[in-house]
Amino acid sequence: MVNPMAQLRKESKEVVKRVESGIPGLDEVIEGGFPAGSLNLLAGKCGTGKSTFGMQFLYHGAKNENEPGLYISLEDEPAEVLDDMKRFDWDLEGLIKQKKLSIINPELTKFDSFKMLIEDEIDRIGAKRLVIEPFSLISAYFDNVYDTRRSLATLRRLIKKLGCSTLVIADIREGEQTFSPTGFEEFVVSGVIVLDVILKKDSSSFVRTAFVRKMETTNHSLKLIPMEIGEEGIAVYPDAEVF
């Protein structure tokens, strides 16, 4: 006899559309990719590869999946973002000329203006992928954390309406036990991926790691996964051990 709940779970799993991350090895542990149209938090300490991860996500979509991408940098100018990525063999300038990639550094003072900018730029290039870095600066639009949390919930609804798969990047300070500056972002988003740099047991060197802490509608791994940043970008190794 077929278990009705098991059948329902199977049917729910089958209807989840996935978006490839563009990070070799990662999709193996998140059932093929991010849920399409989802809002995901990419968190990590300094030097863990967050910006590279975000741009690689957009680059893969634009180059290989015909999914234009929008990179919103709230700190660096577009030229600085491009300079940071020159070590990789990615023709980002070519994608920008083809309107498959847009990198912007908005100077906005109101959250409503920020939302309008997202909608306008997504519409302009037909973006299917979005990266916002660093997400912590959005809190500058508000006087308290409660309004900031509501804004994130609003942004999640907007992204779902626009059908744009999104990564918001958050910095984690050394010693922090949360995955975001305010400690609530991880509860509002659909998924959380944490990047880190860990001291090896022999105390002589460090290893980069990736950890999928949360991913809605996904039977994801809870393993700490070794990660490398090479000439082609980031790759993770789900079958390897950190130590």
Secondary structure, 3 states (H helix, E strand, C coil): CCCHHHHHHHHHHHCCCEECCCCCCCHHHCCCCEECCCEEEEEECCCCCHHHHHHHHHHHHHHHCCCCEEEEECCCCHHHHHHHCCCCCCCHHHHHHCCCEEEECCCCCCHHHHHHHHHHHHHHHCCCEEEEECHHHHHHHCCCHHHHHHHHHHHHHHHHHHCCEEEEEEECCCCCCCCCCCCCHHHHCCEEEEEEEEECCCCCCEEEEEEEEEECCCCCCCCCEEEEEECCEEEECCCCCCC
